[in-house]
Amino acid sequence: MQSQNPFLDEFAKLTNAALGLAQAAGEEAKTAFRAQADKMATDFDLIRRDEFEAVKAELAALREEVASLKAAAKTTKPKAANGDAARA
């Protein structure tokens, strides 16, 4: 029968606890870094990628609308100037 060594058992428990603490510290550092990065992005007036893509799509739609309005304006003939308006 094999007996357990209490020293090795305690060493394994301490190592396991240390790894858990290191992992928790890594997650905490990651969260703090992300918060700081978000704060910097806000300070620099940066926007997120999805917001940029939404504005870009809206701008493209507006440009198409302006182009269609310009095309419609070219196809319609301007009315002749009224002689009464010229006298005023």
Protein Blocks (a to p, Z undefined) as FASTA:
>chain_A
ZZddfklmmmmmmmmmmmmmmmmmmmmmmmmmmmmmmmmmmmnopacfklmmmmmmmmmm
mmmmmmmmmmmmmmpccddddfklmmZZ
